[in-house]
Amino acid sequence: MRFLSTRGESPALGFSDAVATGLAPDGGLFLPATLPRFSRSELEAWAPLPYPELCVRFLSRFATDIPEDVLRGLVTKSYATFAHPEIAPLVQLDEHRFVLELFHGPTLAFKDFALQLLGNLYELQCRLRHEKINVLGATSGDTGSAAIHGLLGKPGTAIFILYPEGRTSPLQERQMACTGAANVHALAITGTFDDAQAIVKTLFGDTAFRTGHRLSAVNSINLARVLAQCVYYLSAWLRLPPGIRDTAEFVVPTGNFGNVLAGWMLQRMGVPIARFRVATNRNDILHRLFTTGEYRVGDVVPSLAPSMDIQVASNFERFLYYSVGEDPARVREVMRTFRETGSFSFGSALQASFASSRCTDAEILTLIQDVQRRWGYVADPHTACGFKDLSADRPSVVLATASPAKFPETMREALGFEPTHPSLEALKARPLVVHHLPASVDAVRRYVEQHAV
Ligand SMILES: *Cc1c(COP(=O)(O)O)cnc(C)c1O
C-alpha cells in the first residue's frame, strides 16, 4: 500500500518510509492512498482474536512492506509491556455505559498504544538499514514520557525530550527522568513549554544539523500512531454486546484530534460505529468547530486535564482531507487561510459529523464525583470530560485515556483520596536523572551533539 500527503505535493511512499518521514515534505500528513473496506463477516470472524493478533490482522493491510511474521513480532513485543491481559479492557458500568480503559501501558496513558509500536518500528528500521536515529521533541507531559518508554534502551536510538522545568507534574517528570536507560535524555529547560518547542523547531529547521544527526520527531501526526489507535476502537466494537454494537456512541476526550480521528477513519473502513462525541476541556476549539462550523484558534489556558490543553489540532488536517472530497488543492487552500487568519469557516456541513462537549475545571471535579457516586468508578480528569452530556437514550463507550493515579492532586480535590499505581510507586524510589539546560538553542544543540548516537 502507498501513502499520500494531504497536500498532494510529495511523492507517495510505502508504509515504512512514510512512518520514518513523519511529516510529509510538503508540510502535509500521510494517509493511505485508498482505505481498505472491511465487511461485517470479516469483522465478526475477528471477534475471538486476542488484542495483539487483531492488531496484526489490521495493520498488515497497511504495512504491506513488512512481512507478516516480522510485524507479528513487533506487535507482540509492543503490547507485552501492558499490565492488563486484555490490553484494552472494556469495563461495563451498567446496561448501557462502558469504559474503554486505554491506560494499562508503561506510562499509564493511551499514547503508549501508538508509541510502543512506533519505537519498535524505528528499531526495525535502524536494524534493516544500518542506520541510527536521534529523536528530539518537546513535551508538556504525556507525549514525552510515552515516547521515551517507546525507545527505552533500544540499540541505535537516542531520545532527547525537552520540558519546562517545574511545569510538568512531578510524576510525569519521574516517568521521563527515572528510566535508568543510557539512551534517554530528559532535558529540563529553564523556560516555558513554548520556549522548549521553539528550540526544537529551530533545530529541526537547521537542515545540516537535522540530517547530520538523523533527527526524528515523535509527534502526534505520525501515520503509525493513527493506525495503531484504530485497533482499540475495533477491539471495543467487537467486544460490545451485539445488540449494542451498532448504536453505541464512542466518547473521546481529545485535544489534538488524534485519538478520535483514528476511530472515525475506522468507521470509513466499514466498521459500523454509530457516532463519535468529541469531549474537550476549556480549550474548546473542536467543540466550537462542531457546534458553529468555525475553526478558530484561541489562547491555550491551563486546565485540570492538561494533556488536552491544545488549540491547534494538528491531526485535523487528515479529517479535513476527507471532508473536502480528498482534494489536496482544497486542503492547501484551507490550511493557507487558516495560517493567515487564524480561522476558517466550514459552514454547517461539519455539524452532522461529530457530537461534542466542553468541560470546565469545575465540571471536571463534579464529574469525577458523579461517576464515582453513580458507578463506583474512578475516572481521571481527562476521562471525566467524556462523561459530560452523555446522551440518555443511547449506549456509550467512554475512552479512558489516563490512569487516575497520574493526577493525585486533582483526584484528592475531587474525591478526598489519591489513587495509587504500583508502577508510579516504584518510580518514587528511583534516582532522578535530569539535565538542566538554559532555554537556548545553542545549549541544546551542544548537548545533542555530545550525546547523539
Ligand atoms: C494526549 C492525551 C489526550 C489527547 O489526545 P489527542 O491525541 O489530542 O486526541 C487525552 N488524554 C490524555 C491522558 C492524553 O495523554
The ligand as an SDF file (V2000), in Angstrom:
LIG
                    3D

 15 15  0  0  0  0  0  0  0  0999 V2000
   -2.6560   13.0910   24.7700 C   0  0  0  0  0  0  0  0  0  0  0  0
   -3.8090   12.8620   25.6840 C   0  0  0  0  0  0  0  0  0  0  0  0
   -5.1220   13.2160   25.3080 C   0  0  0  0  0  0  0  0  0  0  0  0
   -5.4490   13.8820   23.9820 C   0  0  0  0  0  0  0  0  0  0  0  0
   -5.1020   13.1080   22.8890 O   0  0  0  0  0  0  0  0  0  0  0  0
   -5.3320   13.6160   21.3900 P   0  0  0  0  0  0  0  0  0  0  0  0
   -4.3270   12.9470   20.5370 O   0  0  0  0  0  0  0  0  0  0  0  0
   -5.1450   15.0920   21.4720 O   0  0  0  0  0  0  0  0  0  0  0  0
   -6.6970   13.2650   21.0000 O   0  0  0  0  0  0  0  0  0  0  0  0
   -6.1530   12.9290   26.1800 C   0  0  0  0  0  0  0  0  0  0  0  0
   -5.9180   12.3610   27.3810 N   0  0  0  0  0  0  0  0  0  0  0  0
   -4.6700   12.0280   27.7850 C   0  0  0  0  0  0  0  0  0  0  0  0
   -4.4830   11.4450   29.1300 C   0  0  0  0  0  0  0  0  0  0  0  0
   -3.5720   12.2520   26.9550 C   0  0  0  0  0  0  0  0  0  0  0  0
   -2.3360   11.9270   27.3600 O   0  0  0  0  0  0  0  0  0  0  0  0
  1  2  1  0
  2  3  1  0
  2 14  2  0
  3  4  1  0
  3 10  2  0
  4  5  1  0
  5  6  1  0
  6  7  2  0
  6  8  1  0
  6  9  1  0
 10 11  1  0
 11 12  2  0
 12 13  1  0
 12 14  1  0
 14 15  1  0
M  END
$$$$
